[in-house]
Amino acid sequence: MLLQIPDTKIQDASGEIFEFKQLQQQFPAQYESVFPDRMAAKTIVIIPSLTLDQEILAKLDGAIHYEERLLCLLMLLRMPNTHVIYVTSMPVHDIIMDYYLHLLPGITNYHARQRLKTLSCFDASAKSLTQKILERPRLIERIRKSIPPDHVSHLACFNVTEAERTLAVKLKIPIYGCDPDLLFLGTKNFSRKIFKECNIDTPTGFEDCIAEEDIIHSLFKLKTTLPELNKAVVKLNDGFSGDGNAVFSFEGSPGNKYLQLWIKEVLPHRLQIIAHDLVYESFIKKFLVEGGIVEEFIDGEQKAFPSVQCRITPSGETDIISTHDQVIGGEKGHVFLGAHFPADKEYAVAIGELGKQIADKLKSYGVLGRFSIDFISVKEKNEWKHFALEINLRKGGTTHPYLMLQYLTDGNYNPSTAIYLTANGQPRYYFFSDNLQSENYKGLTPHDLIEIATANDLLYNGSIQQGVMFHMIGALSQYGKLGILCIGATPEITIELFNKTVEILNREKQEDNVSTRTNNIQKVIL
């Protein structure tokens, strides 16, 4: 039985929603005829906008440089008649673009450059990139004129909201992504409801919370239902990367008679909010707007955080693209830091099967494109038990590393074996992080990074299909922050590459303190 779709009562006086749906109806034919043909004339307009809660996003160091994560899609230029238009808030330096383009197999940098158009809003403000584009009608016209008249085209976005829908209609091209009318399916509320509908375990908890009183009452019900419970998690409906979460501790709580009153009194100073510098009053204000859930904090001696990446194609196929073991950390232990690919062989196949069930259910609602499902897994008595946590109806942190691996090796992940094989049948693994960060790295420019990586043999080597790829390079100098993807023939090699990279970056920066960077690079080369 399908869940009841919320009545959003959207007024479509302009006809925008109708026009968008008409555009989307054209996309399956494009997908089936043009996508399989590498020689077809097509243009992909890439909008790497994180159209998310901008207040929470602002807590991320170098948030604007997360737009660089979809530079992996420049690998589409390996198809000789494909054009790419890449739009960003601020210009991406040529050295970063060249870093990606030099990896294109069988295509010269010059040929790729002729088919790449980079455009910028020249706006570093705390708005989403898509909003910035919509405020610039001349830029929209420039995008439209950059699409050759004989090309079919579509938008590739990080996530799809009403803003991306408006942009698609203005450009008159479809989006390879989920209709924003279905975004409610990716909220924490409806994620739990879909898991229950699929008979998949999810933490004990309560949906449809819309006020501070609901949080208090739900915490009370949780503790009385699970007397041994030590912690609970309060989640904003649209939180991401753990930054919309808050943890409540029941330590020192009284018996049931006074429990609810106690929770009400201690909640403002006991609720640990994950997002940096987000105070209780602001969190509750967001909760009143978004709503959210309250659920038990799953604990265990052996715990993992796997995720499944899925795709529903325009032709109606549901695919399990990949599985990952997420690294969760940060000051309060709830922030997504990176991941290992694939997930642990002890449970990768099992969570892939759970992901397929959920993907098939989402397909029945009309979901399209890439999305991920996060789990928490606990090992007890030699058996893993999996709890589904949330659905992310968008590209995510695990999208770009897997796409990069696939573009570089022409391989695929087999969900029935949990093994990734390259085109020549060799297994590959990776470890990646968006949060390789140190105060010591501040001041290192993109030029410095490329020089250091080249001098120390850190760059990806296409002949052996192993090595290191960097992303979010633009965040390095100001924030000391960098993304890293380490690809290897074994899991051990991926960690060795990561440790080697950190060791070299630390060593180079330490040497900067006593001599010039240029001399350091020359010294290393010699």
C-alpha positions, 0 to 999 in steps of 0.5 A, a space after each residue: 500500500 502506497 503512503 499518502 502523498 502530502 497535499 502541498 496545494 501548490 499554485 501553478 498559475 505560471 504553468 511552470 510545474 506543467 511545463 516541467 513535467 512536459 520536459 521530463 516526459 521527453 527525457 526517457 526517449 533521450 536516455 534510451 537513444 542518446 545515452 548509449 551512443 558515445 558518438 551522439 551530439 549532446 550537451 550536459 549542463 552541470 549545476 553543482 548547487 547544494 540547494 540545501 539549508 544554507 544556515 547549516 551549510 555555512 557551518 561547513 568550512 569552504 562550503 562553496 568549494 563543494 561545487 567542485 565535487 562534480 568536476 568528476 563529470 568532466 570525464 564525460 568529455 571522453 565522448 568526442 561529440 559531447 559538450 559540457 557546460 559547468 556553472 559555479 558560484 566563483 570561477 574555478 582556476 585553470 590549473 584545477 580544470 587541467 588537473 581533471 582534463 589530463 586524465 581523459 583517455 583518448 582525448 587531447 586536452 585541446 580537443 576537450 577544451 573546445 567542448 567545455 564551457 565554464 561559466 560563473 556567477 562571480 558571487 561568493 555569497 551564502 546563497 545556493 548556486 541555483 538561486 544565484 543563477 536565477 537572479 542573473 537572466 543574462 547568465 541563463 541566456 548565456 547558458 542557453 546560447 552555449 548549447 549547440 542547436 543540433 544537440 540534445 541536452 539535460 541538466 545534471 544537478 547535485 539535488 533537485 528542488 523547486 529552484 532547479 525546476 525553475 531553472 530547467 523550465 527557463 532553459 527548456 531542458 529536462 533534469 536527470 533527477 527526482 521531481 521536486 514534488 517527491 522530495 518529501 520521500 527523502 525527509 527523515 519522516 517519510 524515510 522511516 515510513 517507507 522502511 516500515 512499509 518495506 518491513 525493514 528494521 529502523 530504530 525505534 522512534 517517532 515521526 511527524 514531530 513538529 514542535 518542542 513539545 513533540 520532542 519532549 513527549 517522544 523522548 519520554 515515550 522512548 525512555 518508558 518503552 526502552 528503559 535501558 536506553 542511554 541516548 536518543 537522536 533528534 533529527 531535522 527533516 531535511 538535515 544532511 551530513 549529520 549536521 541536522 542531528 542532535 543527541 539527548 542523553 538520559 544519564 541521571 534521569 529520574 523514574 517515570 513519574 517525574 521523567 517528562 518534567 525532567 526532560 522538559 527542564 534539561 532539554 535546552 542545555 542537554 541536547 547536543 547539537 551537531 552543527 557547529 555554532 548552531 544554538 538550541 533556540 535556532 535548532 528548535 526554530 528550524 524544527 518548527 519549520 521543517 519538523 523532524 523525528 526522534 529515535 533511539 540511539 543505536 549502540 553496540 560494541 561493533 558498529 558500522 555505518 554502511 550506505 547503498 547508492 541506487 539509481 532509477 533510470 528513465 526507462 524504469 530500471 532500479 540499479 544498485 550502483 555501489 555500497 560504502 562503509 561510511 566513516 562517521 566522526 567529528 567532535 560529536 561523532 555524527 559527521 560524515 567524514 569519508 568512506 571505504 568502497 565497497 562496504 565490508 564483505 560480511 554484509 555488503 550483499 545483504 545491505 545491497 538487497 535491502 537497498 534494492 527493496 527500498 529502490 523498488 518502492 521509491 520507483 512506485 512513487 515515480 522517483 528518478 535518478 541517483 539517491 542513497 540509503 544510510 544504515 547503521 549496523 550492529 554485530 551481535 553474537 556473530 551476526 549483523 543486524 541492519 537498521 535503515 536510517 534515512 533516504 537521501 534523494 540526491 547525489 551525495 558524498 559517495 557519488 563523485 568518488 564512485 563516478 571518478 573510479 568508474 570513468 577512470 577504469 571503465 568498470 562496474 560494481 556487482 551487488 551480488 558479489 560486492 566486488 568492483 571489477 575494471 574493464 580488464 577484470 581487475 578488482 579495485 577499492 578506494 578510500 575517500 574523504 572530503 575532510 582532509 583538513 589541517 591548519 598546517 595546510 593553509 597557504 598551500 595553493 592549487 599550484 603547490 598541491 599539484 607540484 607536491 603531488 607530482 614530485 612525490 608520485 601521488 598522482 593517479 597512474 592510468 597504466 596501473 589504475 591506482 593512485 590519488 585523486 584530489 577534489 575541492 582543491 580550491 578550499 586548500 589555501 584558505 581553509 586548509 581543507 582538501 578532498 582525497 580519493 585513494 584508488 588501489 588494487 587492495 583495501 590496504 593499498 588505499 590506506 597506504 596511499 592516504 597515509 603517504 599523502 598525509 605524511 607528505 603534505 605534513 612534511 612539505 608544510 613543515 619544511 615551508 616554515 624554514 625555507 621557500 616552497 620553491 626550494 622545497 619542491 626542487 629539493 624533493 625532485 633532486 
